[in-house]
């Protein structure tokens, strides 16, 4: 099984690109939302370390946002708890899809949390900053301060780009993404024998 990790800035179109491959996608953001809504164990862990913010279950987005915006260390505390659960979910996903030729991992902190290994194929999504901000501002509940806090815990984009096997220059056009994806799959199938 070939594991493809999708890297890039917040709002660069990682999830769209991940879904364009037509293979099973593990979307960490969706898993996190699910954990907040359904996992009481996560709620109790968060309540224990940040009791002023996590008081009712299911966890609502504003509880998380308020905790993150209150203190710099809070985001790291939350990530530490959530990351363990996301990793478990990813292992279940990989086991369930182990007969598939390719799986796509759409995990924002893939490198930061050392989830990848040397066999992963990394694809960096490069997008114009102005285009990213324009798109982010259209999102419901977009918060510039939250965005900045998340940026601070991420590795530099140049580092992610250097680590990547492929770069997709995303201009947010379907045809562009489709062409890149097609070319990448073609290239990967040439390497396939070494996996």
C-alpha positions in Angstrom: 0.0 0.0 0.0 1.3 3.4 -0.9 0.6 6.2 1.7 0.4 9.7 0.4 0.6 12.6 2.8 -0.8 15.9 1.8 1.0 19.0 3.2 0.5 22.7 2.8 -0.7 25.9 4.5 -4.0 26.3 6.3 -6.6 26.9 3.5 -4.3 25.9 0.6 -6.7 23.3 -0.6 -5.2 20.1 0.9 -8.6 18.4 1.5 -9.8 19.2 -2.0 -6.6 17.8 -3.5 -6.7 14.7 -1.2 -10.3 13.9 -2.4 -9.3 14.4 -6.0 -7.1 11.3 -6.1 -10.2 9.0 -5.9 -8.6 6.8 -3.2 -9.6 6.4 0.5 -8.8 9.6 2.4 -8.1 9.9 6.1 -9.2 13.4 7.0 -7.8 14.3 10.4 -10.0 17.5 10.8 -13.2 15.5 10.3 -11.9 12.9 12.9 -11.2 15.7 15.4 -14.7 17.1 14.9 -16.1 13.6 15.5 -14.1 13.2 18.7 -15.4 16.5 20.0 -19.0 15.4 19.3 -18.9 11.8 20.4 -15.9 10.9 22.6 -16.6 11.4 26.3 -13.1 10.2 27.3 -11.6 13.1 25.3 -14.0 15.5 26.9 -13.1 14.3 30.5 -9.3 14.6 29.7 -9.8 18.1 28.3 -12.0 19.1 31.3 -9.4 17.8 33.7 -6.6 20.0 32.2 -8.7 23.0 31.2 -11.8 23.0 33.5 -12.7 26.7 32.8 -13.3 25.9 29.1 -14.6 22.4 28.8 -17.8 22.2 30.9 -20.3 20.5 28.7 -20.5 17.6 26.3 -20.6 17.4 23.3 -17.7 19.8 23.0 -18.6 22.9 20.9 -16.2 24.7 18.7 -16.4 27.9 20.7 -15.2 26.0 23.8 -12.1 24.9 22.0 -11.6 28.4 20.4 -11.9 30.2 23.8 -9.4 27.8 25.4 -6.9 28.4 22.5 -7.3 32.1 22.5 -6.9 32.4 26.3 -3.3 31.1 26.6 -0.5 30.0 24.3 0.1 26.7 26.1 -3.6 25.7 25.8 -3.3 24.8 22.1 -0.4 22.4 22.8 -2.2 20.8 25.7 -5.3 20.2 23.5 -3.2 18.9 20.5 -1.4 16.4 22.9 -4.7 14.8 23.9 -6.4 14.9 20.5 -3.3 13.7 18.6 -3.2 10.4 20.4 -6.8 9.7 19.5 -6.3 10.8 15.9 -3.3 8.4 15.6 -5.5 5.5 16.8 -8.2 6.4 14.3 -5.6 6.6 11.5 -4.3 3.1 12.4 -7.8 1.7 12.2 -8.2 3.5 8.8 -5.0 1.9 7.5 -5.9 -1.5 8.7 -9.4 -1.2 7.1 -7.8 -0.1 3.8 -4.7 -2.3 3.7 -5.9 -4.0 0.5 -6.0 -0.7 -1.3 -3.3 0.3 -3.7 -3.1 3.9 -2.4 -4.4 5.8 0.6 -4.3 9.5 1.2 -3.5 11.1 4.5 -4.9 14.6 5.0 -3.4 15.4 8.4 -2.5 19.1 9.0 0.3 18.2 11.6 1.6 15.1 9.8 5.3 16.2 10.0 4.9 18.1 13.3 3.5 15.1 15.1 6.0 12.7 13.4 3.2 10.6 11.9 4.9 9.9 8.6 7.9 7.6 7.9 10.3 7.4 5.0 8.0 5.3 2.8 5.3 8.0 2.7 5.1 10.0 -0.5 4.6 13.6 0.4 2.8 16.2 -1.7 3.0 19.9 -0.9 0.1 22.1 -1.9 1.4 25.5 -2.9 -1.1 28.4 -3.1 -0.8 32.2 -3.2 -1.1 33.7 0.3 -3.6 36.3 -1.0 -5.8 33.6 -2.5 -5.6 31.6 0.7 -6.7 34.5 2.9 -9.5 35.4 0.5 -10.8 31.9 0.8 -10.3 31.6 4.6 -12.3 34.9 5.1 -15.2 33.3 3.3 -15.3 30.5 5.9 -17.9 30.7 8.6 -16.4 31.5 12.0 -13.0 32.5 10.5 -10.9 34.0 13.3 -7.5 35.7 12.4 -6.2 35.2 15.9 -6.9 31.5 15.9 -5.4 31.2 12.5 -2.2 32.8 13.8 -2.0 30.5 16.8 -2.3 27.4 14.6 0.3 28.8 12.2 2.8 29.1 15.1 2.7 25.4 15.9 3.3 24.4 12.3 6.7 23.8 10.7 7.8 26.4 8.2 6.2 25.9 4.7 9.7 25.9 3.1 10.7 23.0 5.2 7.5 21.0 4.3 8.1 21.9 0.6 11.7 20.6 0.8 10.5 17.3 2.4 8.0 16.7 -0.3 8.3 14.4 -3.3 5.8 16.5 -5.4 4.5 20.0 -5.5 1.0 21.0 -6.7 0.7 24.6 -7.6 -2.9 25.1 -6.7 -4.7 27.9 -8.5 -8.1 26.5 -7.2 -9.1 25.4 -10.6 -10.4 21.8 -11.0 -8.6 21.2 -14.2 -5.2 22.2 -12.8 -5.6 19.9 -9.8 -6.9 17.0 -12.0 -3.8 17.3 -14.2 -1.3 17.3 -11.3 -3.1 14.4 -9.7 -3.1 12.4 -12.9 0.7 13.1 -13.5 1.5 12.2 -9.9 -0.4 8.9 -10.0 1.4 8.1 -13.3 4.8 8.8 -11.7 4.0 6.8 -8.6 3.0 3.8 -10.5 6.5 3.8 -12.0 8.0 3.6 -8.5 5.5 1.1 -7.3 7.9 -1.8 -7.4 10.0 -0.4 -4.6 7.0 -0.3 -2.2 
